[in-house]
Amino acid sequence: MATEQGIVLKTGLPHRENMALVKTVQSSACEACSARHQCNPDTKGQDREIEAINLVDAKAGDVIQISMDTSALLKATFLLYVFPIICMLIGAFAGNSMGKAWAMDPSTLSALAGIVCFIAAIMVLRKQAGVMALKSKYQPKITRIIGHGTPDPPNGCRPKASDNTQERVA
């Protein structure tokens, strides 16, 4: 389970009542990630705002823990990075075989079939991304309240639990 800490900015978002807008601070785990600048490029790697399912009835100002199922992250990563390459390779091998069988230039047909399969894979991913985005399995969840009414931390600092820590775990 991948976890992160954040501060609830707003609850009861217009499109879903059980959602909360959460500000997170980039953690040390993000430093080694090659996609750390793509998570939210406009924030320049500092604070970012995400929507999370509010399982513990957190309120604005609460310091919370956000969790996401690791298997969902791995599946999404596989679909995003590996699936298009596998499709491209299958297309290239199929094009090479068809080129030899049809007495055409195997390299040209291999390249064309690889490109067509890659584009088809991207189109499938775009459709699948919309379906996956609606499933709660692929959305971050607020699983624990660490502290109440803690002021916003300065940029670059991790949220800390206040002295009046009262935890509720989902």
Buried (B, 14 or more C-beta within 10 A) or exposed (E): EEEBBBBBEBBEEEEEEBBBBBBBBBEEEBEEEEEBEEBBEEEEBEBBEBBBBBBBEBBEBBBBBBBBBEEBEEBBEEBEEEBBEEBBEBBBBBBBBBBEEEEEEBEEBBBBBBBBBBBBBEEBBEEBEEEBEEEEEBBBBBBBBBBBEBEEBEEEEBBEBBEEEEEBEB
